[in-house]
């Protein structure tokens, strides 16, 4: 089982270059970074993890810039977002960022996709909350058109792009796309329609959820099985063994949003699971 990591990197934590080097040297499989462009100081949306909202949410580094630094100082470390708020991006710009990072890293990038929880943050980007899932799916389809080998037009519900020359291309035609969110028919149908798998936060409830996702996947006519990558996990030997029994071969463990000393001590503690 591959053990990757996630962390809220901020202006107050360990730096991306230092962390990436330590992860690769120690044998960790990857680094996934979250995204928030900003957190409105006044909001009605309750934080899903409870109030007050942790300090790091309003201080996150841009994940693509930070992962670019990580890519430059590593050779094997997988890189990913956990997650990108696709609805809050211009899809043509985002397609370029994704393709560039994947190309420069030699195909090491995974695009983790999420729908967000902060209504006010999304509204500042012009996102209508009720349609954010459909908007996300539409923008991913537009990005796939830009990643295609030949100039390909896309005319969607929310956006369009002319058949265009758009380079570089992701190394394998498109990056691996994993969708985050709570288990349920709507999410699983979306995963089966346009993604490669699921990023379940924390990894709880997978005994029932994983077979159901696989059923939906098969009924949608998809080949093979969906990738399931438990995300932001607090690891234990028993928990990891359970994931392995379910056919999971990659887990993303949570690091503290802290300075170098505390992060490295946490990596030392997690080393027993490698």
C-alpha positions in Angstrom: 0.0 0.0 0.0 1.3 3.4 -1.0 1.3 6.0 1.8 0.9 9.6 0.5 0.4 12.7 2.6 -1.6 15.9 2.7 -1.1 19.1 4.6 -2.4 22.7 4.7 0.8 24.4 3.6 0.7 28.1 4.6 3.0 31.1 5.1 3.5 29.8 8.6 4.3 26.1 8.0 7.2 24.0 6.6 8.0 25.1 3.1 7.1 22.9 0.0 10.7 22.3 -1.1 11.8 21.1 2.4 8.7 18.9 2.8 8.9 17.3 -0.6 12.5 16.4 -0.2 11.9 14.8 3.1 8.9 12.8 1.8 10.8 11.4 -1.1 13.8 10.6 1.0 11.7 8.8 3.6 9.8 6.7 1.0 6.4 8.4 1.2 4.4 8.0 -2.1 3.0 11.5 -2.6 2.0 15.0 -1.6 -1.6 16.3 -2.0 -2.5 19.9 -1.2 -5.8 21.6 -0.5 -7.1 24.8 -1.9 -8.9 27.9 -0.7 -8.4 31.2 -2.6 -9.7 33.2 0.4 -12.1 32.9 3.4 -14.5 35.8 3.7 -14.3 37.2 7.2 -18.0 37.4 7.4 -19.9 34.3 6.4 -23.1 32.5 7.2 -21.8 29.1 6.1 -20.8 27.0 9.2 -17.4 25.3 8.9 -18.0 21.5 8.5 -15.1 20.8 10.9 -16.6 23.0 13.5 -16.1 26.6 14.6 -14.0 28.5 14.9 -12.6 27.7 11.5 -8.9 26.6 11.9 -6.5 29.4 11.1 -4.8 27.6 8.2 -7.9 27.7 6.0 -7.4 31.4 5.3 -3.6 31.1 4.8 -3.2 28.2 2.3 -0.6 28.5 -0.4 -1.7 28.2 -4.0 -1.5 24.4 -4.5 -0.2 24.6 -8.1 2.6 26.9 -7.3 3.6 24.9 -4.2 3.4 21.6 -6.1 5.5 23.1 -8.9 8.2 23.7 -6.3 7.8 20.1 -5.0 8.1 18.7 -8.5 11.3 20.6 -9.2 13.2 18.9 -6.3 11.8 15.4 -6.5 11.9 12.6 -9.1 9.4 10.0 -7.9 7.0 11.8 -5.5 3.4 11.8 -6.7 1.7 15.2 -6.7 -2.0 16.0 -6.3 -4.6 18.4 -5.2 -6.9 17.5 -2.4 -8.9 19.2 -3.6 -9.2 21.7 -6.5 -12.4 23.8 -6.4 -12.9 23.5 -10.1 -16.0 25.6 -10.2 -14.0 28.6 -8.9 -11.5 28.5 -11.8 -11.5 29.6 -15.4 -11.4 26.2 -17.1 -9.1 27.2 -19.9 -6.5 28.6 -17.4 -6.9 25.6 -15.1 -6.4 23.2 -18.0 -3.1 24.9 -18.8 -2.0 24.8 -15.1 -2.8 21.1 -14.8 -1.2 20.2 -18.1 2.0 22.2 -17.4 2.4 20.7 -13.9 1.8 17.1 -15.2 4.2 17.6 -18.1 7.0 19.1 -16.0 6.7 16.4 -13.4 6.7 13.6 -15.9 3.1 12.6 -15.4 3.0 12.6 -11.6 -0.1 14.7 -11.1 -3.5 13.7 -9.8 -6.4 16.2 -10.0 -8.5 15.9 -6.9 -11.8 17.6 -7.5 -14.2 19.0 -4.9 -17.4 21.1 -4.8 -16.6 23.1 -1.7 -18.4 24.0 1.5 -18.0 27.8 1.7 -20.9 29.5 0.0 -19.5 32.9 0.4 -16.1 32.0 -1.1 -17.8 30.4 -4.1 -20.1 33.5 -4.5 -17.1 35.8 -4.8 -16.0 33.7 -7.8 -19.5 34.1 -9.4 -20.5 30.5 -8.6 -24.2 29.8 -8.1 -24.2 27.3 -5.3 -27.0 25.1 -6.5 -25.4 24.5 -9.9 -21.8 24.1 -8.7 -21.7 20.3 -9.3 -23.0 20.6 -12.8 -20.6 23.5 -13.4 -17.7 21.4 -12.2 -18.6 18.5 -14.6 -19.0 20.9 -17.5 -15.6 22.5 -16.8 -13.8 19.1 -16.6 -15.3 18.2 -20.0 -14.0 21.5 -21.4 -10.6 20.8 -20.0 -10.6 17.3 -21.5 -11.2 18.9 -24.9 -8.1 21.1 -24.5 -6.0 18.0 -23.4 -7.1 16.0 -26.4 -4.4 15.0 -29.0 -6.1 16.9 -31.8 -7.8 20.3 -31.7 -11.2 19.6 -30.2 -14.1 22.0 -29.7 -16.4 21.9 -26.7 -19.8 23.5 -26.4 -21.3 23.0 -22.9 -24.0 24.3 -20.7 -21.7 26.7 -18.8 -18.8 27.3 -21.2 -17.3 26.6 -24.6 -13.9 26.5 -26.3 -13.0 26.5 -30.0 -10.9 23.7 -31.4 -7.5 24.9 -30.3 -3.8 24.2 -30.2 -3.2 23.8 -26.5 0.2 22.5 -25.3 1.8 21.0 -23.3 -0.4 18.0 -22.9 -0.7 15.9 -19.8 1.7 13.0 -20.2 -1.0 10.3 -20.4 -3.6 12.4 -22.3 -5.3 13.5 -19.1 -4.3 13.3 -15.4 -5.9 10.9 -13.0 -9.1 12.6 -11.8 -10.5 11.7 -8.3 -13.6 13.3 -6.9 -14.0 14.1 -3.2 -17.3 14.1 -1.3 -19.7 12.1 0.9 -20.9 8.7 -0.3 -24.2 8.7 -2.1 -26.0 8.0 -5.4 -25.4 11.5 -6.8 -21.7 11.5 -6.1 -21.1 7.9 -7.3 -23.0 8.6 -10.5 -20.8 11.6 -11.2 -17.6 9.6 -10.5 -18.7 6.9 -12.9 -19.5 9.5 -15.6 -16.4 11.5 -15.7 -13.7 10.6 -13.1 -11.3 7.8 -12.3 -12.2 7.3 -8.7 -13.1 8.7 -5.3 -11.3 10.6 -2.5 -13.3 9.8 0.7 -12.4 12.1 3.5 -11.3 10.2 6.6 -12.1 6.8 5.2 -15.1 6.0 7.4 -17.9 3.8 6.1 -16.0 2.3 3.2 -17.1 -1.3 3.9 -20.6 -0.5 2.6 -19.6 2.4 0.2 -16.9 0.8 -1.8 -19.0 -2.1 -3.1 -21.8 0.3 -4.0 -19.4 2.6 -5.9 -18.1 -0.4 -7.8 -21.7 -1.5 -8.6 -22.6 2.0 -10.0 -19.3 2.0 -11.9 -20.1 -1.3 -13.6 -23.7 -0.4 -14.4 -22.4 2.8 -16.1 -20.4 0.6 -18.5 -17.0 1.5 -17.1 -14.2 -1.0 -17.3 -12.1 -2.2 -14.4 -12.7 -0.7 -11.0 -12.8 2.8 -9.7 -9.8 4.0 -7.7 -10.5 4.6 -4.0 -8.0 6.7 -2.1 -9.0 7.4 1.5 -7.9 11.0 2.2 -6.8 13.0 5.3 -6.6 9.7 7.3 -5.2 9.5 10.8 -3.4 6.2 10.3 -3.3 3.1 12.5 -2.2 -0.4 11.6 -5.7 -1.7 11.9 -7.2 1.0 9.8 -4.7 0.5 7.0 -5.1 -3.3 7.1 -8.9 -2.8 6.7 -8.4 -0.5 3.7 -6.2 -3.1 2.1 -8.8 -5.8 2.6 -11.2 -3.5 0.6 -8.7 -3.4 -2.3 -7.4 0.0 -1.5 -3.7 0.5 -2.6 -3.1 4.1 -1.8 -3.9 6.1 1.4 -3.3 9.8 2.0 -2.4 10.5 5.7 -2.9 13.9 7.3 0.1 16.0 8.5 -0.3 18.9 10.9 -0.3 22.5 9.5 2.8 23.2 11.4 6.5 24.2 11.3 9.3 22.0 10.2 10.0 20.4 13.6 6.5 19.2 14.2 5.9 18.0 10.7 9.1 16.0 10.7 8.3 14.4 14.0 4.9 13.3 12.6 6.7 11.8 9.6 8.9 9.9 12.0 5.8 8.6 13.8 4.1 7.6 10.5 7.3 5.7 9.3 6.1 2.5 10.9 3.3 2.3 8.3 5.6 2.5 5.3 
